[in-house]
Each structure stands twice: as structure tokens, then as C-alpha cells.
Amino acid sequence: MLDRIIAARVFIETVERGSATAAANALGMSRAMASRYLTAMEDWAGTRLLHRSTRHMSLSPAGETALARCRELIEVADGISGQATDTAMPQGELRVAMPGALADAIFLPMLRDFAERYPKVSIDLQVTDRIVDLVQDRIDVSLRITGSLDRAVIARRLGNVTSVFCAAPALLSKVGMPADPESLSDLPCVAYAQFGGKTWSLSGPDRTTKVEISGPLQTNETYLLLRGALEGIGIVMLPTFVAAPHIARGNLLRVLPDWQPAPLSLFALYASRRNLPAGTRAFIDYVAEMIGQNPMFRSN
């Protein structure tokens, strides 16, 4: 369910500034999210609050009443928040979404220290590789690995995510070690649906190229990619933080070590820059601090 206090702020700013776009900019949220809050306001009221045209916006009679009520609500809410201090310990439940591989390899190992630092904050962890809707899914922070973000998204870049090509020794002993990127087209590969699919981009010592790959498996789940590689199903492109332990143990071997996949980044996504809860801010700052100390998330 959408936050009614935020919806009231969006409604007030929209009326005062004359458009949802201006309200979104003032509140540090996307235009789409501001529109969603306005739609929710009208759904709650059960009637139209704003008359809109391409050049003009005006309040309906119900909108006039709603505006007054919203201002009263914000006055009360600001009065309550004004009693808090900046030194107050963050507290409450934080709903966080991230891919399973990131949760397992990076987040869970740092969770004990986070819990000791912020004992009044609890994490409701939603593990998913899909792109979540922060408002619809009631997510406070989403950690996402991607090569690019929509400009309307509010996000903080936390670090680089490098990737490697690798395969099981048994597979390579059977099909041979590829000598160049073009050799990948003739070998079984396991593809990640969300990052390039069956087209891999590689940068090498003297050129950049794209290669069309094929194989028995394509998936959107990182650990299935890893499992496929360990089972000898195909050559795979994996984030370094996922592949590194298995390469160190000899369960996987680097393929084309002089060639690098297209770079990715780790982002923390959140709904609004304004009135960011202390727990949300503490979590993002903590993850940024830990990622900054991890050499696997630095650029080469």
C-alpha cells in the first residue's frame, strides 16, 4: 500500500507547482512515481481531485477539500518528525531486495556487523533477480547489478562489478580451450538472459567485439548459471565475486583471461531523496562502505 503521507506531499506540491513533473523534481522522485501517488489519492477519495489538460491544471471541489486535509496531515507529520534528533539510533524494519548471488556472497557475510552497529534495525530480505517496483512491492532499498539505469530512477552507485568467462575443467578437456572470442560461437555456452542474452560483448588487448553464442541453457538466475558451469553444461560469464571462490578451488577455470565482458555497476535504488528514513540511509551508507573496501568491486 502506498504511503499516504508521501501521497499528500505529492498532491500539495503538484497543486502548488502546477504539474506532477515539477512536484516530482521538487520531491526527488520520478515523474511516474508522482503520477502513481496522485492516482492513489483519487482512488482513496473515490473521485477526481484534479482537472488536467495539456496546459492547465485545476482543483475540483473535492480536490479543494483534499488539499486542506493534506496540509493538516503534513503539519501533524512534520510536528512528530520534528521531535526526533539527527543522533537518534535508526530503527524499524527495512525491506530490501537483491539478487540471490549478491545476498549470499556479499550481503549475508556483512549482516552480523550491520546488526551489531544498528541493533534496532531488522532486514526483511526479498531475494529476486527481477527488476522490482519499489512502490508496488513496498521495497525500501533495491540492490541491482546493471550496465545502465533509467534516468528517472533514483539511485546511488556503489561500485564496479567485473565479470569473467569460465568453465569446468572437464568441459574444457572435452571441447578445448577457446583461443579467441570467435571460438565461443562453436562451443556450448550458458547465457544470462538479462545481460546480453546470447550476444556477448568482449574487450581485449587491441579490439572490442561481439560474439553470438549458443548452448543448452539460458536463465535469469545467477546461481543456475554457476551450477550449469560446475556441471560442465557450458562456458559461462559470471560476476567475479561469484566465480572467484570456485576458480580458487580449481572447480572452474578462466577462459579468455585477456578479454573482459562489458562492465557493470552495483546500484542502490530507493523511492525518494527527500525525508529518507534513518534506517534506509544507514543501510545504504553501510553497504557503500563495505563495497568500497572490497577489491572485487573496484575497477581494474
Protein Blocks (a to p, Z undefined) as FASTA:
>chain_A
ZZfklmmmmmmmmmmnopaklmmmmnopafklmmmmmmmmmmmnopafbdcdfkbccddf
klmmmmmmmmmmmmmmmmmmmmpcfkbccedjddddddfklmmmmmmmmmmmmmmmmmmb
ccdddddfbdcdfklnopabdcdddfbdcfkbccddfbdcdddddddfklmmmnopafbf
klmmmpccdddfkgopjaccdddfkbccddddddfbdcfbfklmmmmmmnopaccdddfk
lmmmmmmnopaccehklbccdddddddddfbfghpafklmmmmmmmmmmmmmpmklccZZ
